[in-house]
């Protein structure tokens, strides 16, 4: 049975996100999205009057929402270190499951954006900012200052994204495992030495 025409929009967005992960922004053409999604050609400008730029922009938003949802779920954890460990494990598993073909669609857009579609760079920046803010909120909830929490949120996102790129180049999980281990130790030390933890320690 052929797919319903009514779901072609969602299928195209999902396909665009998948193609961004594996092939980058410049290779994510309308023709490639149609071939990947099986959507009818006539649906392109019906659903996306802004053309390829709108389609990629919505794929970026979808991917951003997905990861933000995972971070938001992790925010409920009693142990922020375990939450961040799980975040790194998610990316490691995605790399392994895709045989190191799937990277981050947000990075794909950010590094390839040109003057023809400046809004895509803004969309990528907004996604990164949202992820950082979610992590920062997690650390604030566990007693770190807002400034330190913001810095840690930015550092973790930068470490994950850089490690994913290195893993794909090296065809190995070693870079993300190294980054995860270093950040694990950093968070243990930082949380152990936060003001409220120090005050709670018994004095000799």
Secondary structure as UniProt FT lines:
FT   HELIX           5..7
FT   HELIX           8..23
FT   TURN            26..27
FT   HELIX           30..37
FT   HELIX           41..43
FT   HELIX           44..47
FT   TURN            49..50
FT   HELIX           51..74
FT   TURN            75..76
FT   HELIX           80..97
FT   TURN            98..100
FT   HELIX           105..112
FT   HELIX           115..117
FT   HELIX           118..141
FT   TURN            142..143
FT   HELIX           146..170
FT   HELIX           174..192
FT   HELIX           195..200
//
